[in-house]
Amino acid sequence: MADLIKRIQQGERITITNRDAPVADLVPSASGTEQQTLDAIAAIKNARAGTITHAEFVAMHAKGRR
């Protein structure tokens, strides 16, 4: 169960089936997605204002590639 939660937290959608027929989808919470969006907007604003270091920029870039 913990493995499924970790995969969902990373953005994966998981379909539960019963005899090969889909019955439910496990998806990341919309509230978590909303917070990620707000964090990304704040990071972009900081980048435009020049208030982040090169190392922070590189870390953000790497995180966006996941």
All heavy atoms as TSV, in Angstrom:
chain	resi	resn	atom	element	x	y	z
A	1	MET	N	N	0.824	-1.197	0.000
A	1	MET	CA	C	0.000	0.000	0.000
A	1	MET	C	C	0.868	1.262	0.000
A	1	MET	O	O	0.576	2.204	-0.706
A	1	MET	CB	C	-0.925	-0.033	1.215
A	1	MET	CG	C	-1.864	1.128	1.263
A	1	MET	SD	S	-3.097	1.031	-0.029
A	1	MET	CE	C	-4.440	1.786	0.752
A	2	ALA	N	N	1.934	1.277	0.797
A	2	ALA	CA	C	2.803	2.451	0.861
A	2	ALA	C	C	3.444	2.724	-0.499
A	2	ALA	O	O	3.622	3.884	-0.881
A	2	ALA	CB	C	3.873	2.260	1.927
A	3	ASP	N	N	3.764	1.666	-1.226
A	3	ASP	CA	C	4.352	1.822	-2.554
A	3	ASP	C	C	3.369	2.510	-3.503
A	3	ASP	O	O	3.752	3.384	-4.275
A	3	ASP	CB	C	4.764	0.462	-3.116
A	3	ASP	CG	C	5.403	0.582	-4.486
A	3	ASP	OD1	O	6.335	1.407	-4.624
A	3	ASP	OD2	O	4.961	-0.120	-5.412
A	4	LEU	N	N	2.094	2.129	-3.424
A	4	LEU	CA	C	1.081	2.770	-4.272
A	4	LEU	C	C	0.952	4.252	-3.942
A	4	LEU	O	O	0.876	5.094	-4.840
A	4	LEU	CB	C	-0.280	2.089	-4.097
A	4	LEU	CG	C	-0.436	0.705	-4.700
A	4	LEU	CD1	C	-1.821	0.149	-4.368
A	4	LEU	CD2	C	-0.228	0.738	-6.196
A	5	ILE	N	N	0.940	4.569	-2.666
A	5	ILE	CA	C	0.823	5.975	-2.260
A	5	ILE	C	C	2.009	6.774	-2.764
A	5	ILE	O	O	1.854	7.883	-3.286
A	5	ILE	CB	C	0.673	6.075	-0.723
A	5	ILE	CG1	C	-0.667	5.498	-0.306
A	5	ILE	CG2	C	0.823	7.528	-0.260
A	5	ILE	CD1	C	-0.848	5.361	1.187
A	6	LYS	N	N	3.200	6.231	-2.654
A	6	LYS	CA	C	4.401	6.921	-3.127
A	6	LYS	C	C	4.318	7.171	-4.635
A	6	LYS	O	O	4.635	8.259	-5.111
A	6	LYS	CB	C	5.648	6.101	-2.799
A	6	LYS	CG	C	6.942	6.830	-3.113
A	6	LYS	CD	C	8.152	5.997	-2.734
A	6	LYS	CE	C	8.259	5.967	-1.233
A	6	LYS	NZ	N	9.480	5.307	-0.760
A	7	ARG	N	N	3.868	6.168	-5.377
A	7	ARG	CA	C	3.750	6.323	-6.834
A	7	ARG	C	C	2.717	7.385	-7.192
A	7	ARG	O	O	2.924	8.190	-8.108
A	7	ARG	CB	C	3.384	4.980	-7.473
A	7	ARG	CG	C	4.548	3.991	-7.428
A	7	ARG	CD	C	4.154	2.582	-7.804
A	7	ARG	NE	N	3.451	2.482	-9.070
A	7	ARG	CZ	C	2.841	1.387	-9.498
A	7	ARG	NH1	N	2.843	0.297	-8.744
A	7	ARG	NH2	N	2.222	1.378	-10.656
A	8	ILE	N	N	1.618	7.424	-6.461
A	8	ILE	CA	C	0.578	8.421	-6.718
A	8	ILE	C	C	1.090	9.811	-6.367
A	8	ILE	O	O	0.845	10.783	-7.099
A	8	ILE	CB	C	-0.710	8.075	-5.950
A	8	ILE	CG1	C	-1.303	6.784	-6.519
A	8	ILE	CG2	C	-1.725	9.210	-6.026
A	8	ILE	CD1	C	-2.343	6.152	-5.635
A	9	GLN	N	N	1.839	9.946	-5.270
A	9	GLN	CA	C	2.412	11.233	-4.896
A	9	GLN	C	C	3.351	11.761	-5.970
A	9	GLN	O	O	3.512	12.965	-6.125
A	9	GLN	CB	C	3.176	11.117	-3.573
A	9	GLN	CG	C	2.283	11.023	-2.369
A	9	GLN	CD	C	3.069	10.800	-1.089
A	9	GLN	OE1	O	4.102	10.132	-1.087
A	9	GLN	NE2	N	2.562	11.352	-0.009
A	10	GLN	N	N	3.952	10.870	-6.720
A	10	GLN	CA	C	4.853	11.266	-7.796
A	10	GLN	C	C	4.102	11.571	-9.094
A	10	GLN	O	O	4.705	11.838	-10.116
A	10	GLN	CB	C	5.902	10.183	-8.027
A	10	GLN	CG	C	6.832	10.015	-6.853
A	10	GLN	CD	C	7.767	8.833	-6.993
A	10	GLN	OE1	O	7.588	7.966	-7.836
A	10	GLN	NE2	N	8.782	8.796	-6.154
A	11	GLY	N	N	2.763	11.527	-9.031
A	11	GLY	CA	C	1.962	11.916	-10.181
A	11	GLY	C	C	1.395	10.784	-11.009
A	11	GLY	O	O	0.690	11.015	-11.985
A	12	GLU	N	N	1.683	9.558	-10.627
A	12	GLU	CA	C	1.199	8.411	-11.410
A	12	GLU	C	C	-0.289	8.173	-11.149
A	12	GLU	O	O	-0.789	8.368	-10.049
A	12	GLU	CB	C	1.990	7.157	-11.019
A	12	GLU	CG	C	1.693	5.964	-11.880
A	12	GLU	CD	C	2.607	4.783	-11.577
A	12	GLU	OE1	O	3.657	4.964	-10.939
A	12	GLU	OE2	O	2.241	3.671	-11.988
A	13	ARG	N	N	-1.006	7.772	-12.187
A	13	ARG	CA	C	-2.419	7.374	-12.075
A	13	ARG	C	C	-2.449	5.851	-12.130
A	13	ARG	O	O	-1.840	5.248	-13.004
A	13	ARG	CB	C	-3.235	7.948	-13.226
A	13	ARG	CG	C	-3.289	9.462	-13.240
A	13	ARG	CD	C	-3.997	9.972	-14.472
A	13	ARG	NE	N	-5.341	9.446	-14.576
A	13	ARG	CZ	C	-6.448	10.125	-14.268
A	13	ARG	NH1	N	-6.357	11.360	-13.876
A	13	ARG	NH2	N	-7.634	9.575	-14.386
A	14	ILE	N	N	-3.185	5.234	-11.213
A	14	ILE	CA	C	-3.246	3.776	-11.140
A	14	ILE	C	C	-4.694	3.336	-11.282
A	14	ILE	O	O	-5.576	3.850	-10.587
A	14	ILE	CB	C	-2.652	3.270	-9.816
A	14	ILE	CG1	C	-1.171	3.681	-9.746
A	14	ILE	CG2	C	-2.824	1.761	-9.672
A	14	ILE	CD1	C	-0.525	3.428	-8.425
A	15	THR	N	N	-4.943	2.394	-12.194
A	15	THR	CA	C	-6.287	1.861	-12.408
A	15	THR	C	C	-6.414	0.518	-11.704
A	15	THR	O	O	-5.595	-0.377	-11.897
A	15	THR	CB	C	-6.578	1.691	-13.912
A	15	THR	OG1	O	-6.465	2.966	-14.542
A	15	THR	CG2	C	-7.974	1.135	-14.147
A	16	ILE	N	N	-7.453	0.392	-10.895
A	16	ILE	CA	C	-7.749	-0.864	-10.211
A	16	ILE	C	C	-8.751	-1.629	-11.078
A	16	ILE	O	O	-9.738	-1.057	-11.544
A	16	ILE	CB	C	-8.340	-0.601	-8.815
A	16	ILE	CG1	C	-7.315	0.157	-7.963
A	16	ILE	CG2	C	-8.762	-1.905	-8.146
A	16	ILE	CD1	C	-7.856	0.639	-6.647
A	17	THR	N	N	-8.482	-2.891	-11.278
A	17	THR	CA	C	-9.353	-3.707	-12.134
A	17	THR	C	C	-9.927	-4.880	-11.356
A	17	THR	O	O	-9.381	-5.304	-10.338
A	17	THR	CB	C	-8.585	-4.249	-13.352
A	17	THR	OG1	O	-7.525	-5.089	-12.891
A	17	THR	CG2	C	-8.016	-3.130	-14.204
A	18	ASN	N	N	-11.039	-5.408	-11.862
A	18	ASN	CA	C	-11.657	-6.622	-11.339
A	18	ASN	C	C	-11.897	-7.517	-12.544
A	18	ASN	O	O	-12.703	-7.188	-13.410
A	18	ASN	CB	C	-12.960	-6.299	-10.615
A	18	ASN	CG	C	-13.597	-7.519	-9.997
A	18	ASN	OD1	O	-12.948	-8.546	-9.849
A	18	ASN	ND2	N	-14.862	-7.404	-9.634
A	19	ARG	N	N	-11.143	-8.606	-12.601
A	19	ARG	CA	C	-11.220	-9.518	-13.752
A	19	ARG	C	C	-10.987	-8.774	-15.061
A	19	ARG	O	O	-11.744	-8.873	-16.016
A	19	ARG	CB	C	-12.542	-10.260	-13.762
A	19	ARG	CG	C	-12.731	-11.121	-12.529
A	19	ARG	CD	C	-14.008	-11.870	-12.559
A	19	ARG	NE	N	-14.160	-12.570	-11.279
A	19	ARG	CZ	C	-15.095	-13.437	-11.029
A	19	ARG	NH1	N	-15.987	-13.734	-11.944
A	19	ARG	NH2	N	-15.161	-14.020	-9.871
A	20	ASP	N	N	-9.948	-7.976	-15.048
A	20	ASP	CA	C	-9.488	-7.196	-16.215
A	20	ASP	C	C	-10.423	-6.063	-16.624
A	20	ASP	O	O	-10.228	-5.446	-17.664
A	20	ASP	CB	C	-9.212	-8.100	-17.418
A	20	ASP	CG	C	-8.056	-9.053	-17.158
A	20	ASP	OD1	O	-7.118	-8.644	-16.436
A	20	ASP	OD2	O	-8.081	-10.173	-17.675
A	21	ALA	N	N	-11.441	-5.767	-15.820
A	21	ALA	CA	C	-12.333	-4.647	-16.117
A	21	ALA	C	C	-12.010	-3.498	-15.155
A	21	ALA	O	O	-11.994	-3.696	-13.938
A	21	ALA	CB	C	-13.783	-5.052	-15.955
A	22	PRO	N	N	-11.724	-2.298	-15.675
A	22	PRO	CA	C	-11.419	-1.170	-14.795
A	22	PRO	C	C	-12.608	-0.834	-13.897
A	22	PRO	O	O	-13.745	-0.788	-14.360
A	22	PRO	CB	C	-11.147	-0.020	-15.753
A	22	PRO	CG	C	-11.116	-0.594	-17.118
A	22	PRO	CD	C	-11.706	-1.953	-17.078
A	23	VAL	N	N	-12.332	-0.647	-12.599
A	23	VAL	CA	C	-13.401	-0.293	-11.657
A	23	VAL	C	C	-13.120	0.993	-10.891
A	23	VAL	O	O	-14.048	1.625	-10.394
A	23	VAL	CB	C	-13.686	-1.435	-10.654
A	23	VAL	CG1	C	-14.251	-2.647	-11.363
A	23	VAL	CG2	C	-12.446	-1.798	-9.861
A	24	ALA	N	N	-11.854	1.406	-10.800
A	24	ALA	CA	C	-11.530	2.625	-10.055
A	24	ALA	C	C	-10.158	3.147	-10.485
A	24	ALA	O	O	-9.321	2.383	-10.962
A	24	ALA	CB	C	-11.532	2.360	-8.565
A	25	ASP	N	N	-9.973	4.445	-10.311
A	25	ASP	CA	C	-8.680	5.074	-10.588
A	25	ASP	C	C	-8.171	5.734	-9.322
A	25	ASP	O	O	-8.915	6.425	-8.623
A	25	ASP	CB	C	-8.807	6.135	-11.681
A	25	ASP	CG	C	-9.083	5.530	-13.039
A	25	ASP	OD1	O	-8.414	4.547	-13.384
A	25	ASP	OD2	O	-9.965	6.049	-13.742
A	26	LEU	N	N	-6.901	5.514	-9.034
A	26	LEU	CA	C	-6.227	6.224	-7.952
A	26	LEU	C	C	-5.424	7.338	-8.607
A	26	LEU	O	O	-4.576	7.077	-9.463
A	26	LEU	CB	C	-5.305	5.283	-7.180
A	26	LEU	CG	C	-5.959	4.083	-6.512
A	26	LEU	CD1	C	-4.904	3.184	-5.875
A	26	LEU	CD2	C	-6.947	4.554	-5.454
A	27	VAL	N	N	-5.711	8.567	-8.235
A	27	VAL	CA	C	-5.067	9.720	-8.859
A	27	VAL	C	C	-4.566	10.667	-7.775
A	27	VAL	O	O	-5.086	10.683	-6.661
A	27	VAL	CB	C	-6.032	10.466	-9.809
A	27	VAL	CG1	C	-6.482	9.571	-10.939
A	27	VAL	CG2	C	-7.222	11.000	-9.053
A	28	PRO	N	N	-3.550	11.492	-8.082
A	28	PRO	CA	C	-3.085	12.467	-7.105
A	28	PRO	C	C	-4.215	13.426	-6.711
A	28	PRO	O	O	-5.079	13.755	-7.528
A	28	PRO	CB	C	-1.977	13.222	-7.848
A	28	PRO	CG	C	-1.558	12.298	-8.939
A	28	PRO	CD	C	-2.779	11.528	-9.314
A	29	SER	N	N	-4.193	13.843	-5.479
A	29	SER	CA	C	-5.205	14.764	-4.975
A	29	SER	C	C	-5.139	16.095	-5.724
A	29	SER	O	O	-4.060	16.618	-6.000
A	29	SER	CB	C	-4.974	15.010	-3.484
A	29	SER	OG	O	-5.789	16.051	-3.024
A	30	ALA	N	N	-6.290	16.649	-6.031
A	30	ALA	CA	C	-6.345	17.948	-6.717
A	30	ALA	C	C	-5.759	19.042	-5.842
A	30	ALA	O	O	-5.134	19.976	-6.339
A	30	ALA	CB	C	-7.778	18.275	-7.103
A	31	SER	N	N	-5.934	18.949	-4.528
A	31	SER	CA	C	-5.401	19.988	-3.642
A	31	SER	C	C	-3.878	19.975	-3.663
A	31	SER	O	O	-3.242	21.015	-3.578
A	31	SER	CB	C	-5.924	19.814	-2.216
A	31	SER	OG	O	-5.520	18.565	-1.695
A	32	GLY	N	N	-3.263	18.798	-3.773
A	32	GLY	CA	C	-1.808	18.720	-3.891
A	32	GLY	C	C	-1.325	19.321	-5.186
A	32	GLY	O	O	-0.305	20.015	-5.234
A	33	THR	N	N	-2.057	19.071	-6.247
A	33	THR	CA	C	-1.711	19.626	-7.551
A	33	THR	C	C	-1.825	21.136	-7.532
A	33	THR	O	O	-0.976	21.841	-8.085
A	33	THR	CB	C	-2.625	19.030	-8.644
A	33	THR	OG1	O	-2.509	17.614	-8.614
A	33	THR	CG2	C	-2.253	19.536	-10.020
A	34	GLU	N	N	-2.844	21.646	-6.878
A	34	GLU	CA	C	-3.027	23.092	-6.798
A	34	GLU	C	C	-1.849	23.740	-6.069
A	34	GLU	O	O	-1.327	24.762	-6.503
A	34	GLU	CB	C	-4.331	23.423	-6.069
A	34	GLU	CG	C	-4.596	24.914	-5.960
A	34	GLU	CD	C	-5.903	25.223	-5.250
A	34	GLU	OE1	O	-6.742	24.324	-5.094
A	34	GLU	OE2	O	-6.059	26.386	-4.846
A	35	GLN	N	N	-1.391	23.117	-4.988
A	35	GLN	CA	C	-0.258	23.675	-4.250
A	35	GLN	C	C	1.005	23.634	-5.098
A	35	GLN	O	O	1.802	24.569	-5.073
A	35	GLN	CB	C	-0.043	22.923	-2.928
A	35	GLN	CG	C	1.029	23.555	-2.058
A	35	GLN	CD	C	0.716	25.008	-1.713
A	35	GLN	OE1	O	-0.369	25.315	-1.252
A	35	GLN	NE2	N	1.657	25.895	-1.929
A	36	GLN	N	N	1.195	22.574	-5.866
A	36	GLN	CA	C	2.363	22.493	-6.752
A	36	GLN	C	C	2.324	23.619	-7.777
A	36	GLN	O	O	3.354	24.212	-8.093
A	36	GLN	CB	C	2.405	21.145	-7.464
A	36	GLN	CG	C	2.785	19.997	-6.560
A	36	GLN	CD	C	2.720	18.664	-7.290
A	36	GLN	OE1	O	2.071	18.525	-8.321
A	36	GLN	NE2	N	3.391	17.665	-6.742
A	37	THR	N	N	1.142	23.910	-8.290
A	37	THR	CA	C	0.992	24.992	-9.257
A	37	THR	C	C	1.336	26.332	-8.626
A	37	THR	O	O	2.075	27.139	-9.212
A	37	THR	CB	C	-0.444	25.024	-9.816
A	37	THR	OG1	O	-0.716	23.765	-10.425
A	37	THR	CG2	C	-0.623	26.128	-10.836
A	38	LEU	N	N	0.835	26.567	-7.419
A	38	LEU	CA	C	1.127	27.823	-6.731
A	38	LEU	C	C	2.620	27.954	-6.432
A	38	LEU	O	O	3.202	29.041	-6.575
A	38	LEU	CB	C	0.307	27.921	-5.445
A	38	LEU	CG	C	-1.205	28.026	-5.624
A	38	LEU	CD1	C	-1.906	27.968	-4.270
A	38	LEU	CD2	C	-1.578	29.297	-6.373
A	39	ASP	N	N	3.257	26.861	-6.038
A	39	ASP	CA	C	4.699	26.873	-5.785
A	39	ASP	C	C	5.479	27.188	-7.059
A	39	ASP	O	O	6.456	27.941	-7.037
A	39	ASP	CB	C	5.159	25.538	-5.207
A	39	ASP	CG	C	4.656	25.279	-3.802
A	39	ASP	OD1	O	4.174	26.231	-3.136
A	39	ASP	OD2	O	4.731	24.110	-3.361
A	40	ALA	N	N	5.046	26.607	-8.176
A	40	ALA	CA	C	5.721	26.852	-9.452
A	40	ALA	C	C	5.584	28.314	-9.875
A	40	ALA	O	O	6.546	28.921	-10.350
A	40	ALA	CB	C	5.160	25.931	-10.534
A	41	ILE	N	N	4.404	28.878	-9.688
A	41	ILE	CA	C	4.185	30.288	-10.035
A	41	ILE	C	C	5.087	31.184	-9.190
A	41	ILE	O	O	5.717	32.115	-9.699
A	41	ILE	CB	C	2.698	30.662	-9.869
A	41	ILE	CG1	C	1.867	29.965	-10.947
A	41	ILE	CG2	C	2.499	32.182	-9.918
A	41	ILE	CD1	C	0.366	30.055	-10.726
A	42	ALA	N	N	5.163	30.896	-7.889
A	42	ALA	CA	C	6.025	31.683	-7.005
A	42	ALA	C	C	7.486	31.577	-7.433
A	42	ALA	O	O	8.219	32.576	-7.439
A	42	ALA	CB	C	5.854	31.229	-5.561
A	43	ALA	N	N	7.916	30.377	-7.805
A	43	ALA	CA	C	9.300	30.180	-8.240
A	43	ALA	C	C	9.589	30.951	-9.524
A	43	ALA	O	O	10.663	31.546	-9.673
A	43	ALA	CB	C	9.581	28.687	-8.430
A	44	ILE	N	N	8.647	30.964	-10.455
A	44	ILE	CA	C	8.829	31.709	-11.705
A	44	ILE	C	C	8.926	33.201	-11.421
A	44	ILE	O	O	9.783	33.902	-11.973
A	44	ILE	CB	C	7.689	31.400	-12.695
A	44	ILE	CG1	C	7.804	29.957	-13.198
A	44	ILE	CG2	C	7.688	32.383	-13.858
A	44	ILE	CD1	C	6.581	29.455	-13.934
A	45	LYS	N	N	8.068	33.690	-10.536
A	45	LYS	CA	C	8.118	35.117	-10.176
A	45	LYS	C	C	9.455	35.469	-9.534
A	45	LYS	O	O	10.041	36.514	-9.834
A	45	LYS	CB	C	6.959	35.474	-9.243
A	45	LYS	CG	C	5.619	35.528	-9.949
A	45	LYS	CD	C	4.496	35.896	-8.981
A	45	LYS	CE	C	3.166	35.995	-9.701
A	45	LYS	NZ	N	2.069	36.330	-8.782
A	46	ASN	N	N	9.953	34.603	-8.659
A	46	ASN	CA	C	11.256	34.847	-8.032
A	46	ASN	C	C	12.371	34.829	-9.062
A	46	ASN	O	O	13.293	35.635	-8.997
A	46	ASN	CB	C	11.534	33.810	-6.942
A	46	ASN	CG	C	10.693	34.027	-5.713
A	46	ASN	OD1	O	10.210	35.128	-5.471
A	46	ASN	ND2	N	10.502	32.984	-4.928
A	47	ALA	N	N	12.277	33.910	-10.017
A	47	ALA	CA	C	13.298	33.833	-11.064
A	47	ALA	C	C	13.305	35.104	-11.903
A	47	ALA	O	O	14.367	35.647	-12.226
A	47	ALA	CB	C	13.061	32.609	-11.940
A	48	ARG	N	N	12.127	35.584	-12.243
A	48	ARG	CA	C	12.036	36.811	-13.040
A	48	ARG	C	C	12.552	38.023	-12.279
A	48	ARG	O	O	13.089	38.949	-12.869
A	48	ARG	CB	C	10.595	37.042	-13.486
A	48	ARG	CG	C	10.155	36.096	-14.564
A	48	ARG	CD	C	8.764	36.422	-15.042
A	48	ARG	NE	N	8.387	35.558	-16.151
A	48	ARG	CZ	C	7.185	35.509	-16.653
A	48	ARG	NH1	N	6.220	36.260	-16.170
A	48	ARG	NH2	N	6.922	34.698	-17.653
A	49	ALA	N	N	12.367	38.016	-10.960
A	49	ALA	CA	C	12.815	39.135	-10.132
A	49	ALA	C	C	14.314	39.049	-9.845
A	49	ALA	O	O	14.891	39.985	-9.310
A	49	ALA	CB	C	12.028	39.152	-8.823
A	50	GLY	N	N	14.913	37.921	-10.195
A	50	GLY	CA	C	16.345	37.752	-9.965
A	50	GLY	C	C	16.684	37.450	-8.518
A	50	GLY	O	O	17.797	37.733	-8.081
A	51	THR	N	N	15.746	36.899	-7.779
A	51	THR	CA	C	15.982	36.652	-6.353
A	51	THR	C	C	16.331	35.205	-6.039
A	51	THR	O	O	16.258	34.792	-4.886
A	51	THR	CB	C	14.743	37.065	-5.522
A	51	THR	OG1	O	13.613	36.329	-5.998
A	51	THR	CG2	C	14.467	38.542	-5.628
A	52	ILE	N	N	16.718	34.416	-7.043
A	52	ILE	CA	C	17.149	33.042	-6.785
A	52	ILE	C	C	18.595	32.886	-7.230
A	52	ILE	O	O	19.072	33.607	-8.107
A	52	ILE	CB	C	16.254	31.990	-7.486
A	52	ILE	CG1	C	16.363	32.095	-9.005
A	52	ILE	CG2	C	14.827	32.083	-7.029
A	52	ILE	CD1	C	15.730	30.940	-9.748
A	53	THR	N	N	19.261	31.926	-6.626
A	53	THR	CA	C	20.651	31.659	-6.993
A	53	THR	C	C	20.690	30.707	-8.188
A	53	THR	O	O	19.677	30.084	-8.540
A	53	THR	CB	C	21.398	31.000	-5.820
A	53	THR	OG1	O	20.839	29.707	-5.582
A	53	THR	CG2	C	21.332	31.864	-4.562
A	54	HIS	N	N	21.846	30.596	-8.773
A	54	HIS	CA	C	22.019	29.667	-9.896
A	54	HIS	C	C	21.726	28.233	-9.444
A	54	HIS	O	O	21.082	27.469	-10.161
A	54	HIS	CB	C	23.432	29.770	-10.465
A	54	HIS	CG	C	23.674	28.813	-11.592
A	54	HIS	ND1	N	23.100	28.976	-12.831
A	54	HIS	CD2	C	24.392	27.668	-11.655
A	54	HIS	CE1	C	23.470	27.976	-13.618
A	54	HIS	NE2	N	24.255	27.171	-12.924
A	55	ALA	N	N	22.181	27.880	-8.238
A	55	ALA	CA	C	21.955	26.525	-7.723
A	55	ALA	C	C	20.463	26.253	-7.552
A	55	ALA	O	O	19.987	25.154	-7.856
A	55	ALA	CB	C	22.682	26.337	-6.392
A	56	GLU	N	N	19.705	27.244	-7.069
A	56	GLU	CA	C	18.260	27.070	-6.929
A	56	GLU	C	C	17.604	26.889	-8.297
A	56	GLU	O	O	16.708	26.070	-8.462
A	56	GLU	CB	C	17.638	28.270	-6.214
A	56	GLU	CG	C	18.006	28.351	-4.744
A	56	GLU	CD	C	17.573	29.658	-4.103
A	56	GLU	OE1	O	17.624	30.715	-4.764
A	56	GLU	OE2	O	17.165	29.615	-2.933
A	57	PHE	N	N	18.077	27.636	-9.293
A	57	PHE	CA	C	17.542	27.507	-10.641
A	57	PHE	C	C	17.803	26.104	-11.187
A	57	PHE	O	O	16.910	25.473	-11.753
A	57	PHE	CB	C	18.138	28.553	-11.578
A	57	PHE	CG	C	17.703	28.371	-12.995
A	57	PHE	CD1	C	16.463	28.808	-13.415
A	57	PHE	CD2	C	18.525	27.729	-13.918
A	57	PHE	CE1	C	16.046	28.620	-14.718
A	57	PHE	CE2	C	18.113	27.535	-15.220
A	57	PHE	CZ	C	16.878	27.987	-15.627
A	58	VAL	N	N	19.006	25.623	-11.004
A	58	VAL	CA	C	19.359	24.277	-11.489
A	58	VAL	C	C	18.496	23.223	-10.796
A	58	VAL	O	O	17.995	22.295	-11.440
A	58	VAL	CB	C	20.863	24.001	-11.268
A	58	VAL	CG1	C	21.206	22.542	-11.542
A	58	VAL	CG2	C	21.695	24.918	-12.161
A	59	ALA	N	N	18.259	23.374	-9.490
A	59	ALA	CA	C	17.417	22.425	-8.757
A	59	ALA	C	C	15.983	22.453	-9.271
A	59	ALA	O	O	15.351	21.406	-9.440
A	59	ALA	CB	C	17.452	22.729	-7.267
A	60	MET	N	N	15.450	23.655	-9.537
A	60	MET	CA	C	14.087	23.773	-10.069
A	60	MET	C	C	13.999	23.128	-11.441
A	60	MET	O	O	13.039	22.441	-11.759
A	60	MET	CB	C	13.671	25.245	-10.170
A	60	MET	CG	C	13.363	25.886	-8.852
A	60	MET	SD	S	12.935	27.653	-8.887
A	60	MET	CE	C	12.780	28.103	-10.571
A	61	HIS	N	N	15.014	23.348	-12.251
A	61	HIS	CA	C	15.034	22.781	-13.596
A	61	HIS	C	C	15.027	21.255	-13.528
A	61	HIS	O	O	14.275	20.593	-14.251
A	61	HIS	CB	C	16.263	23.284	-14.342
A	61	HIS	CG	C	16.314	22.870	-15.767
A	61	HIS	ND1	N	16.997	21.747	-16.168
A	61	HIS	CD2	C	15.779	23.412	-16.876
A	61	HIS	CE1	C	16.871	21.621	-17.485
A	61	HIS	NE2	N	16.130	22.612	-17.931
A	62	ALA	N	N	15.847	20.707	-12.638
A	62	ALA	CA	C	15.912	19.256	-12.495
A	62	ALA	C	C	14.576	18.694	-11.982
A	62	ALA	O	O	14.117	17.649	-12.433
A	62	ALA	CB	C	17.047	18.863	-11.551
A	63	LYS	N	N	13.957	19.390	-11.038
A	63	LYS	CA	C	12.680	18.932	-10.489
A	63	LYS	C	C	11.608	18.918	-11.574
A	63	LYS	O	O	10.765	18.025	-11.615
A	63	LYS	CB	C	12.247	19.834	-9.343
A	63	LYS	CG	C	11.000	19.374	-8.646
A	63	LYS	CD	C	10.669	20.271	-7.468
A	63	LYS	CE	C	9.406	19.794	-6.791
A	63	LYS	NZ	N	9.034	20.655	-5.660
A	64	GLY	N	N	11.631	19.881	-12.456
A	64	GLY	CA	C	10.650	19.952	-13.537
A	64	GLY	C	C	10.783	18.850	-14.558
A	64	GLY	O	O	9.881	18.573	-15.335
A	65	ARG	N	N	11.918	18.194	-14.579
A	65	ARG	CA	C	12.158	17.114	-15.549
A	65	ARG	C	C	11.695	15.757	-15.062
A	65	ARG	O	O	11.833	14.777	-15.755
A	65	ARG	CB	C	13.653	17.053	-15.885
A	65	ARG	CG	C	14.119	18.297	-16.588
A	65	ARG	CD	C	15.178	17.934	-17.573
A	65	ARG	NE	N	15.555	19.112	-18.329
A	65	ARG	CZ	C	15.298	19.233	-19.614
A	65	ARG	NH1	N	14.685	18.274	-20.262
A	65	ARG	NH2	N	15.673	20.304	-20.264
A	66	ARG	N	N	11.149	15.670	-13.849
A	66	ARG	CA	C	10.681	14.380	-13.342
A	66	ARG	C	C	9.420	13.947	-14.013
A	66	ARG	O	O	8.622	14.623	-14.470
A	66	ARG	CB	C	10.421	14.448	-11.847
A	66	ARG	CG	C	11.688	14.425	-11.068
A	66	ARG	CD	C	11.404	14.202	-9.622
A	66	ARG	NE	N	11.817	15.390	-8.903
A	66	ARG	CZ	C	11.388	15.711	-7.713
A	66	ARG	NH1	N	10.522	14.970	-7.111
A	66	ARG	NH2	N	11.821	16.763	-7.110
